[in-house]
């Protein structure tokens, strides 16, 4: 038997260190070749690290949340044959044979997609079946169950303590199927869901790592560095909604259904022609403002793991349906954690919307190094006075934030008024 050491691979683009997000194996596990052993995160992308060999895990090189240098020891595996690592005699440094580069990692792919050899899958299935029939044995107090945020929220809503749930995923990770199995059979008193009025004394600590850490760092940095100010305006979108519904009725089957987003993108593109100082990025260290001709619109998208901003590139050159199709593709890629690094960077202005949850007013945070973000609030029907008559109109607020170091208040107000005029008279969106 020999020892094979996997070192943190060079992911490229000059990255010297990455954050270890999650282990999918533990010491003592028998793993298969190409099985994903860990997730690591760069500035934006999550990358899977597969094992190039089969064997037994001897040691893990770090803990989730730890920042590791490229080239440092990630995992040590006992393998058949000599392996790639030779233990040195006492008093001499160990020698390691050159490690062949592992298979190219795929950015932002979900852990559940990891390809595992058939014997390992069969072993997992057997273990799951055995656990289903076995009585519930709670984890020790110090053992933290592994589960995604969606699984944790579902368990919390159902009043289930995850330490009583058997996890059938990698490294004992609790999946939705495990919750289904737990809830489908009678539970012991300790694992029973409490009533709505039961006193609760439980608590849970969630380590801020991975994407959540990156979001926290970016938001904190943006609030610390940017001189934020917000501007809110209401817009009558009655005519715009009528046009959207008419286009969907006529072309929806052949070209796809349109949401409001492509119309908003079109309004930004047209308005920015007169406000180039808003389609800009600011390097506050070099004290340089770059005004961009291309309009690369960041579309803030909420996924299970947190907020991501895929980029609709060259929105100024896209048609209404072309931009709509690309927005849909980018949103799907972001929500499924399959968006590439290139698709998550390079925006010049951001559009954010919470859809039906948009509320009345919001104060979005500027997506640095951009200098503006346009927020879309919920559309509602309200009585409005027009020509002395009370009529019902479809109204929607735009809540936008700007970097006051670069954008003056008057320019921000004029820009939003220009967007308002285009949306209230939607024919102007297409007049050159």
C-alpha positions as CSV (number, residue, x, y, z in Angstrom):
1,X,0.0,0.0,0.0
2,X,1.1,3.6,-0.7
3,X,0.1,7.1,0.0
4,X,-1.3,9.5,-2.6
5,X,-1.4,13.2,-1.7
6,X,-3.7,15.6,-3.6
7,X,-2.5,19.2,-3.4
8,X,-4.7,22.2,-3.9
9,X,-4.7,22.6,-7.7
10,X,-3.9,25.8,-9.6
11,X,-7.3,26.9,-10.8
12,X,-5.8,29.6,-13.0
13,X,-6.1,33.4,-13.5
14,X,-3.3,34.1,-11.0
15,X,-5.3,32.8,-8.0
16,X,-2.9,32.1,-5.1
17,X,-5.3,30.9,-2.5
18,X,-8.9,29.6,-2.3
19,X,-11.4,29.0,0.5
20,X,-12.3,25.4,1.4
21,X,-16.1,25.4,1.4
22,X,-17.1,21.8,2.1
23,X,-15.8,18.2,2.4
24,X,-17.8,15.4,0.8
25,X,-15.6,12.7,2.4
26,X,-14.2,12.0,5.9
27,X,-11.3,10.1,7.3
28,X,-11.8,6.4,6.8
29,X,-14.1,6.7,3.8
30,X,-13.3,4.6,0.8
31,X,-13.5,6.7,-2.4
32,X,-13.6,6.0,-6.1
33,X,-11.6,7.6,-8.8
34,X,-13.1,10.9,-10.1
35,X,-15.3,11.2,-7.0
36,X,-15.6,14.8,-5.8
37,X,-13.9,15.1,-2.4
38,X,-14.3,18.9,-1.7
39,X,-15.7,22.2,-2.9
40,X,-13.5,25.2,-2.9
41,X,-14.3,28.8,-3.8
42,X,-12.4,31.5,-5.7
43,X,-13.6,35.2,-5.8
44,X,-16.8,34.2,-7.5
45,X,-16.9,30.6,-8.6
46,X,-17.3,27.4,-6.7
47,X,-15.0,24.6,-8.0
48,X,-15.2,20.9,-7.4
49,X,-12.0,19.0,-6.6
50,X,-12.2,15.3,-7.8
51,X,-9.9,12.5,-6.7
52,X,-7.6,11.1,-9.5
53,X,-7.3,7.8,-7.6
54,X,-9.3,5.3,-5.6
55,X,-8.5,4.5,-2.0
56,X,-9.1,5.2,1.6
57,X,-9.0,8.7,3.1
58,X,-6.2,9.0,5.6
59,X,-6.2,12.7,6.4
60,X,-7.9,16.0,5.5
61,X,-5.8,19.1,5.0
62,X,-8.1,21.8,6.3
63,X,-11.5,22.7,7.8
64,X,-14.5,24.3,5.9
65,X,-14.0,28.1,5.9
66,X,-10.2,27.8,6.0
67,X,-8.3,29.7,3.3
68,X,-5.7,27.4,1.7
69,X,-2.7,28.2,-0.6
70,X,-2.5,26.7,-4.0
71,X,-0.1,23.8,-3.8
72,X,-0.8,23.0,-0.1
73,X,-1.8,19.5,0.9
74,X,-5.6,19.0,0.5
75,X,-6.1,15.3,1.2
76,X,-4.1,12.2,1.8
77,X,-5.3,8.8,0.4
78,X,-4.1,5.3,1.0
79,X,-3.9,3.6,-2.4
80,X,-2.8,0.3,-4.0
81,X,0.8,0.4,-5.2
82,X,3.4,3.0,-4.3
83,X,1.3,6.2,-4.6
84,X,2.9,9.6,-5.2
85,X,4.2,10.4,-1.7
86,X,7.2,8.9,0.0
87,X,7.5,9.2,3.8
88,X,11.0,10.6,4.6
89,X,13.3,9.0,7.2
90,X,13.2,10.6,10.6
91,X,14.9,14.0,10.5
92,X,14.6,14.5,6.7
93,X,11.8,16.2,4.8
94,X,9.3,14.1,3.0
95,X,9.6,13.7,-0.7
96,X,6.6,13.7,-3.0
97,X,6.5,12.5,-6.6
98,X,5.1,15.0,-9.0
99,X,1.3,15.1,-8.9
100,X,-0.5,14.9,-12.2
101,X,-3.0,17.7,-12.7
102,X,-6.5,16.6,-11.6
103,X,-9.4,16.7,-14.0
104,X,-10.4,20.3,-14.8
105,X,-12.9,21.4,-12.2
106,X,-16.2,22.8,-13.3
107,X,-17.2,26.2,-11.9
108,X,-20.4,26.5,-9.9
109,X,-21.7,23.0,-10.1
110,X,-23.9,21.5,-7.4
111,X,-22.3,18.8,-5.2
112,X,-25.2,16.4,-5.9
113,X,-23.9,16.1,-9.5
114,X,-20.6,14.5,-8.5
115,X,-20.0,11.3,-10.5
116,X,-19.2,8.3,-8.2
117,X,-18.3,4.8,-9.2
118,X,-21.1,2.2,-9.0
119,X,-19.8,0.2,-6.0
120,X,-19.8,3.4,-3.9
121,X,-23.3,4.2,-5.0
122,X,-24.5,0.8,-4.1
123,X,-22.8,1.1,-0.7
124,X,-24.6,4.4,-0.1
125,X,-27.9,2.9,-1.1
126,X,-27.4,0.0,1.3
127,X,-26.4,2.3,4.1
128,X,-29.5,4.4,3.5
129,X,-31.8,1.4,3.5
130,X,-30.2,0.1,6.7
131,X,-30.6,3.5,8.4
132,X,-34.2,3.7,7.4
133,X,-35.0,0.5,9.2
134,X,-32.7,1.2,12.2
135,X,-33.9,3.2,15.2
136,X,-33.0,6.9,15.3
137,X,-29.6,7.5,17.1
138,X,-29.0,11.2,17.6
139,X,-25.7,12.7,16.8
140,X,-23.5,13.8,19.7
141,X,-24.0,17.4,20.9
142,X,-20.8,18.6,19.2
143,X,-21.5,16.9,15.9
144,X,-23.0,19.4,13.4
145,X,-25.2,17.8,10.7
146,X,-24.3,18.7,7.1
147,X,-27.3,20.1,5.1
148,X,-28.0,22.8,2.5
149,X,-29.7,26.0,3.5
150,X,-32.9,24.8,1.8
151,X,-32.9,21.6,3.8
152,X,-32.2,23.4,7.0
153,X,-35.1,25.8,6.4
154,X,-37.5,23.0,5.5
155,X,-36.5,21.1,8.7
156,X,-37.0,24.3,10.8
157,X,-40.4,24.9,9.3
158,X,-41.4,21.3,10.1
159,X,-40.0,21.5,13.7
160,X,-37.4,18.8,13.0
161,X,-34.0,18.7,14.8
162,X,-31.5,17.7,12.1
163,X,-29.3,15.8,14.6
164,X,-32.0,13.1,14.6
165,X,-32.0,12.7,10.8
166,X,-29.8,10.2,9.1
167,X,-27.9,11.7,6.1
168,X,-27.5,9.6,3.0
169,X,-25.4,12.1,1.1
170,X,-21.6,12.4,0.9
171,X,-20.0,12.7,4.3
172,X,-23.4,12.1,5.9
173,X,-25.0,15.2,4.3
174,X,-28.8,15.4,4.9
175,X,-30.8,15.5,1.7
176,X,-34.5,16.3,1.0
177,X,-35.0,12.6,0.6
178,X,-33.8,12.0,4.1
179,X,-36.3,14.5,5.5
180,X,-39.0,12.8,3.5
181,X,-38.0,9.4,5.0
182,X,-37.8,10.9,8.5
183,X,-41.3,12.4,8.3
184,X,-42.9,9.3,6.8
185,X,-42.4,7.1,9.8
186,X,-43.2,7.4,13.5
187,X,-40.6,9.2,15.5
188,X,-39.4,9.0,19.1
189,X,-40.4,11.7,21.5
190,X,-37.0,13.3,21.1
191,X,-37.3,13.6,17.3
192,X,-41.0,14.4,17.2
193,X,-41.9,17.8,15.7
194,X,-43.1,20.1,18.5
195,X,-46.4,21.8,18.4
196,X,-46.7,25.5,17.4
197,X,-46.9,26.5,21.1
198,X,-44.2,24.2,22.4
199,X,-41.3,25.9,24.2
200,X,-38.1,25.7,22.3
201,X,-34.6,25.9,23.7
202,X,-32.6,24.8,20.7
203,X,-30.2,27.0,18.7
204,X,-28.0,26.6,15.8
205,X,-24.7,28.2,14.8
206,X,-24.1,28.6,11.0
207,X,-20.5,29.2,10.0
208,X,-20.2,32.0,7.4
209,X,-18.2,30.4,4.6
210,X,-18.3,30.0,0.9
211,X,-20.7,32.1,-1.2
212,X,-22.3,33.6,2.0
213,X,-18.9,34.8,3.1
214,X,-18.2,36.4,-0.3
215,X,-21.6,38.1,-0.3
216,X,-20.9,39.5,3.2
217,X,-17.5,40.7,2.3
218,X,-18.7,42.4,-0.9
219,X,-21.7,44.1,0.9
220,X,-19.6,45.3,3.8
221,X,-16.9,46.6,1.4
222,X,-19.6,48.4,-0.7
223,X,-21.2,50.1,2.3
224,X,-17.8,51.1,3.6
225,X,-16.4,52.5,0.4
226,X,-19.4,53.8,-1.5
227,X,-21.2,57.1,-0.7
228,X,-24.7,55.7,-1.2
229,X,-27.7,57.7,-1.9
230,X,-31.1,56.4,-3.1
231,X,-33.8,57.9,-5.3
232,X,-37.3,56.5,-5.6
233,X,-39.9,57.3,-8.3
234,X,-43.3,55.8,-9.1
235,X,-44.1,54.9,-12.7
236,X,-47.4,54.3,-14.4
237,X,-46.8,51.0,-16.3
238,X,-50.4,50.6,-17.5
239,X,-49.5,51.1,-21.1
240,X,-46.4,49.0,-20.8
241,X,-48.3,46.1,-19.3
242,X,-50.9,46.3,-22.1
243,X,-48.1,46.2,-24.7
244,X,-46.4,43.3,-23.0
245,X,-49.6,41.3,-22.8
246,X,-50.4,42.0,-26.4
247,X,-47.0,40.9,-27.6
248,X,-47.2,37.7,-25.5
249,X,-50.6,36.9,-26.9
250,X,-49.4,37.5,-30.5
251,X,-45.8,36.1,-30.3
252,X,-45.6,34.2,-27.0
253,X,-45.9,30.7,-28.6
254,X,-43.3,31.4,-31.3
255,X,-40.8,33.8,-29.6
256,X,-41.4,33.1,-25.9
257,X,-43.2,35.0,-23.1
258,X,-41.9,38.4,-22.1
259,X,-41.6,39.6,-18.5
260,X,-41.0,43.2,-17.5
261,X,-37.3,42.7,-17.3
262,X,-36.4,43.0,-21.0
263,X,-38.5,46.2,-21.2
264,X,-36.6,47.6,-18.2
265,X,-33.3,46.6,-19.8
266,X,-34.3,48.4,-23.0
267,X,-35.3,51.5,-21.0
268,X,-31.8,51.5,-19.3
269,X,-30.0,51.1,-22.6
270,X,-31.9,54.0,-24.2
271,X,-31.6,56.3,-21.2
272,X,-27.9,55.7,-20.7
273,X,-27.2,57.2,-24.1
274,X,-27.7,60.6,-22.5
275,X,-26.1,59.7,-19.2
276,X,-22.8,58.0,-19.9
277,X,-21.6,58.9,-16.4
278,X,-24.0,56.4,-14.9
279,X,-22.9,53.4,-17.1
280,X,-19.5,53.5,-15.5
281,X,-17.2,51.8,-13.1
282,X,-15.0,53.6,-10.5
283,X,-11.5,52.4,-9.5
284,X,-11.3,54.4,-6.2
285,X,-7.7,53.3,-5.6
286,X,-6.4,54.5,-8.9
287,X,-9.0,57.4,-8.9
288,X,-10.1,56.6,-12.4
289,X,-13.7,56.5,-13.7
290,X,-14.3,54.4,-16.8
291,X,-17.4,55.2,-18.8
292,X,-18.5,52.2,-20.9
293,X,-20.0,52.3,-24.3
294,X,-21.3,48.7,-24.0
295,X,-24.1,48.2,-21.5
296,X,-23.4,45.0,-19.6
297,X,-26.4,44.7,-17.2
298,X,-26.0,42.6,-14.1
299,X,-29.2,40.8,-13.2
300,X,-29.4,40.2,-9.5
301,X,-30.6,36.6,-9.0
302,X,-31.4,34.8,-5.8
303,X,-30.4,31.2,-5.6
304,X,-30.5,28.6,-2.8
305,X,-27.0,29.5,-1.7
306,X,-27.3,33.3,-1.9
307,X,-27.4,36.2,-4.2
308,X,-25.5,36.1,-7.6
309,X,-25.3,38.6,-10.4
310,X,-25.0,37.0,-13.8
311,X,-24.3,39.5,-16.6
312,X,-26.4,40.3,-19.7
313,X,-23.6,41.4,-22.0
314,X,-24.1,44.0,-24.8
315,X,-27.7,44.6,-23.9
316,X,-27.5,47.6,-26.2
317,X,-27.2,45.2,-29.2
318,X,-29.9,42.7,-28.1
319,X,-33.5,42.6,-29.3
320,X,-36.4,42.5,-26.8
321,X,-36.8,38.7,-27.2
322,X,-33.0,38.1,-27.5
323,X,-32.4,39.8,-24.2
324,X,-35.3,38.0,-22.6
325,X,-34.0,34.6,-23.7
326,X,-30.5,35.4,-22.4
327,X,-31.9,36.7,-19.1
328,X,-33.7,33.4,-18.7
329,X,-30.7,31.4,-19.5
330,X,-28.5,33.3,-17.1
331,X,-31.0,33.1,-14.3
332,X,-31.3,29.3,-14.7
333,X,-27.5,28.9,-14.8
334,X,-27.1,31.1,-11.6
335,X,-29.9,29.3,-9.7
336,X,-28.4,25.9,-10.5
337,X,-24.9,27.0,-9.6
338,X,-23.7,26.4,-13.2
339,X,-22.8,30.0,-14.2
340,X,-19.2,30.5,-15.2
341,X,-16.8,33.1,-13.9
342,X,-17.2,35.1,-17.1
343,X,-21.0,35.1,-16.8
344,X,-20.7,36.5,-13.2
345,X,-18.3,39.4,-13.8
346,X,-17.9,42.5,-15.9
347,X,-21.3,44.3,-15.4
348,X,-21.5,48.1,-15.8
349,X,-24.9,48.6,-14.2
350,X,-27.1,46.3,-12.2
351,X,-30.9,45.7,-12.3
352,X,-32.4,44.1,-9.2
353,X,-36.0,42.9,-8.6
354,X,-37.7,40.8,-6.0
355,X,-40.7,40.3,-8.3
356,X,-44.0,39.9,-6.3
357,X,-42.0,40.4,-3.1
358,X,-40.6,43.7,-4.3
359,X,-42.4,45.8,-1.6
360,X,-43.0,49.5,-1.9
361,X,-39.5,50.9,-1.5
362,X,-36.1,49.4,-1.1
363,X,-32.5,50.7,-0.8
364,X,-30.3,48.4,-2.9
365,X,-26.6,48.4,-2.4
366,X,-24.4,49.5,-5.3
367,X,-22.6,46.5,-6.9
368,X,-19.0,47.9,-6.8
369,X,-17.1,49.0,-8.9
370,X,-20.3,50.1,-10.6
371,X,-21.8,53.4,-9.7
372,X,-25.6,52.7,-10.1
373,X,-28.1,50.0,-9.3
374,X,-31.8,50.1,-10.3
375,X,-34.3,48.3,-8.1
376,X,-37.7,47.3,-9.2
377,X,-40.6,47.2,-6.7
378,X,-43.9,45.4,-6.8
379,X,-46.5,46.4,-9.4
380,X,-49.9,47.3,-7.9
381,X,-53.2,48.8,-9.0
382,X,-53.9,52.1,-7.4
383,X,-56.4,54.9,-7.8
384,X,-54.8,57.9,-9.6
385,X,-56.1,61.3,-10.5
386,X,-55.8,62.0,-14.2
387,X,-57.5,65.1,-15.7
388,X,-59.5,65.5,-12.6
389,X,-60.9,62.0,-12.7
390,X,-60.0,59.1,-10.4
391,X,-58.9,56.1,-12.5
392,X,-57.3,52.8,-11.7
393,X,-53.7,52.5,-13.0
394,X,-51.0,49.9,-12.7
395,X,-48.2,51.6,-10.7
396,X,-44.7,50.5,-9.9
397,X,-41.8,52.1,-8.0
398,X,-38.2,52.2,-9.0
399,X,-35.8,52.3,-6.0
400,X,-32.4,53.1,-7.2
401,X,-29.0,53.7,-5.5
402,X,-26.0,55.6,-6.8
403,X,-22.4,56.3,-5.8
404,X,-22.4,60.0,-4.8
405,X,-18.7,60.2,-5.3
406,X,-19.3,59.8,-9.1
407,X,-23.0,60.6,-9.7
408,X,-24.5,63.9,-8.7
409,X,-28.0,63.9,-7.3
410,X,-29.4,65.9,-10.2
411,X,-28.0,63.5,-12.8
412,X,-29.4,60.5,-10.9
413,X,-32.9,62.1,-10.8
414,X,-32.8,63.1,-14.5
415,X,-31.7,59.6,-15.4
416,X,-34.5,57.9,-13.5
417,X,-37.0,60.5,-15.0
418,X,-35.8,59.5,-18.5
419,X,-36.3,55.8,-17.7
420,X,-39.8,56.7,-16.4
421,X,-40.7,58.6,-19.5
422,X,-39.7,55.6,-21.7
423,X,-41.7,53.1,-19.6
424,X,-44.8,55.3,-19.5
425,X,-44.7,55.9,-23.2
426,X,-43.3,52.4,-24.3
427,X,-43.4,53.3,-28.1
428,X,-40.4,55.6,-27.3
429,X,-38.4,52.5,-26.4
430,X,-38.2,51.6,-30.1
431,X,-37.9,55.0,-31.7
432,X,-34.4,55.7,-33.0
